[in-house]
Amino acid sequence: MLIPLIRAAATIGFAIAPCSLGFVIIAVSEQLIRSIMVGDDPEMLMSDLQNQFPNHAIELNENDDAGLVAKVVDLIERPDKASNLPLDIRGTDFQMRVWDELQKVPAGTTVSYTFLAEQIGAPHAVRAVAQACAANPLAVAIPCHRAICANGDLAGYRWGLERKRALLEREAKL
């Protein structure tokens, strides 16, 4: 008879802090940032975090030894400053290509979803590029807010169009 191996759930530490976009929640495991989300309601952010990591124990991280919370808030407030955040980026190969390309877009500039699709060698995958942006688990660190429609219009942002507009306006002043 085989006895199933039972593995303890990995622990995700989190911290919530106020910022100019409302609140930011940062999820960390093994000293790497797994998720950054922004919103108006800390309880809703906690619920979203638990949904994002259903098989993990979620614990308040009171010992932010690396100052990650301050670094993330600083990135939100000063997007032109290099962040060097220790990110644990996980996604499909396609998402990873899109997110890698987004990280090359400098603060203060935007690119179209069409341009991103062309840059990753998938010119007909514009909708899939937009979906990869929407699936981004690391708000601001992977700057999906810099992706816009080919005609210059703002379109969908996981954390709200007003936040996207605010981030782009802040960056335009750099």
C-alpha positions in Angstrom: 0.0 0.0 0.0 1.3 3.4 -1.0 1.1 6.2 1.5 0.6 9.6 -0.1 3.2 12.2 0.5 1.6 15.1 2.3 3.4 18.3 1.8 2.9 21.3 4.1 1.7 24.4 2.3 4.3 26.9 1.6 4.0 30.2 3.5 3.4 33.5 1.9 4.3 36.5 4.0 2.5 39.8 3.2 2.4 43.4 4.1 -0.1 46.2 3.3 0.9 49.8 3.1 -0.8 53.0 2.1 0.3 54.7 -1.1 -0.9 57.4 -3.5 -2.8 54.7 -5.4 -4.8 53.7 -2.3 -3.2 50.6 -0.7 -0.5 48.2 -1.9 -0.2 44.6 -0.8 3.1 42.8 -1.2 3.4 39.0 -1.0 6.8 37.5 -0.4 8.1 33.9 -0.2 11.7 33.0 0.3 12.7 36.7 0.3 11.3 37.2 -3.3 8.3 39.2 -4.2 5.6 37.0 -5.6 2.8 39.5 -5.9 2.1 43.3 -5.8 -1.5 44.5 -6.0 -3.0 47.9 -5.5 -6.6 48.8 -4.5 -8.8 50.9 -2.2 -9.8 48.2 0.3 -7.1 46.3 2.3 -9.6 43.5 3.1 -10.4 43.1 -0.6 -6.6 43.0 -1.3 -6.3 40.3 1.3 -9.1 38.3 -0.2 -7.5 38.6 -3.7 -4.2 37.5 -2.2 -5.8 34.4 -0.7 -7.4 33.6 -4.0 -4.1 34.0 -5.8 -2.4 31.6 -3.4 -5.1 29.1 -2.4 -2.6 26.4 -1.4 -0.4 28.5 0.8 -0.5 29.7 4.3 -0.8 33.5 4.3 0.9 35.3 7.3 1.5 38.9 8.1 5.2 39.7 7.6 6.1 42.0 10.5 9.8 41.7 9.9 10.4 43.4 6.6 14.2 43.0 6.9 14.9 43.9 3.3 12.7 47.0 3.4 10.7 45.6 0.5 7.5 47.5 1.4 9.3 50.8 1.3 11.0 49.9 -2.0 7.7 49.0 -3.6 6.0 52.2 -2.3 9.0 54.2 -3.5 8.6 52.6 -7.0 5.0 53.6 -7.0 5.7 57.2 -5.9 9.0 57.6 -7.9 8.8 55.4 -11.0 11.9 56.8 -12.5 14.0 55.5 -9.7 15.7 52.1 -10.3 14.0 49.5 -8.1 16.1 46.4 -8.1 13.3 44.5 -6.5 13.9 40.8 -5.9 11.0 39.4 -8.0 9.8 35.9 -8.4 8.1 36.1 -11.8 6.0 33.1 -12.7 3.9 32.7 -15.8 3.6 30.9 -19.1 6.4 31.2 -21.7 4.2 33.7 -23.6 3.4 35.8 -20.5 7.1 35.8 -19.6 8.0 37.2 -23.0 5.4 39.9 -22.8 6.4 40.9 -19.2 10.1 40.9 -20.2 9.4 43.3 -23.0 7.3 45.5 -20.7 10.2 45.8 -18.3 12.2 47.4 -21.1 9.7 50.2 -21.5 11.2 53.3 -19.7 9.1 55.3 -17.3 7.4 58.2 -19.1 6.8 56.3 -22.3 4.1 54.0 -23.5 3.9 51.3 -26.1 0.9 49.7 -27.9 -0.2 46.1 -27.4 0.4 45.8 -31.2 4.0 46.9 -30.7 4.5 44.5 -27.9 3.1 41.6 -30.0 5.5 42.5 -32.8 8.5 42.8 -30.4 8.0 39.3 -29.1 7.6 37.9 -32.6 3.8 37.3 -32.4 2.4 40.1 -34.5 -1.1 38.5 -34.6 -1.3 37.9 -30.9 -2.4 41.4 -29.8 -5.3 40.2 -27.8 -3.1 37.6 -26.1 -0.6 40.3 -25.2 -3.4 42.3 -23.6 -4.5 39.2 -21.6 -0.9 38.7 -20.5 -0.8 42.3 -19.2 -4.1 41.6 -17.4 -2.6 38.5 -15.7 0.5 40.4 -14.4 0.8 39.6 -10.7 3.4 42.3 -10.1 1.8 45.8 -10.4 4.2 48.5 -11.3 7.3 46.2 -11.1 6.1 44.8 -14.4 4.8 48.1 -15.8 1.8 46.8 -17.7 0.2 50.2 -17.2 2.6 51.5 -20.0 0.7 49.3 -22.6 -2.0 51.2 -24.4 -4.2 50.8 -27.5 -2.6 51.5 -30.9 -4.8 54.6 -31.3 -3.4 56.0 -28.0 -6.5 55.2 -25.9 -6.2 53.6 -22.4 -7.7 50.2 -22.2 -8.1 47.8 -19.3 -6.0 47.7 -16.2 -6.3 45.0 -13.6 -6.2 47.7 -10.9 -8.5 50.2 -12.6 -8.2 52.7 -15.4 -7.9 55.7 -12.9 -4.8 54.1 -11.4 -3.4 53.5 -14.9 -4.1 57.1 -15.8 -2.5 58.4 -12.6 0.6 56.3 -13.1 1.0 57.5 -16.7 0.4 61.1 -15.7 3.0 60.9 -12.9 5.5 59.3 -15.3 4.9 61.9 -18.0 6.1 64.6 -15.6 9.6 63.0 -15.3 
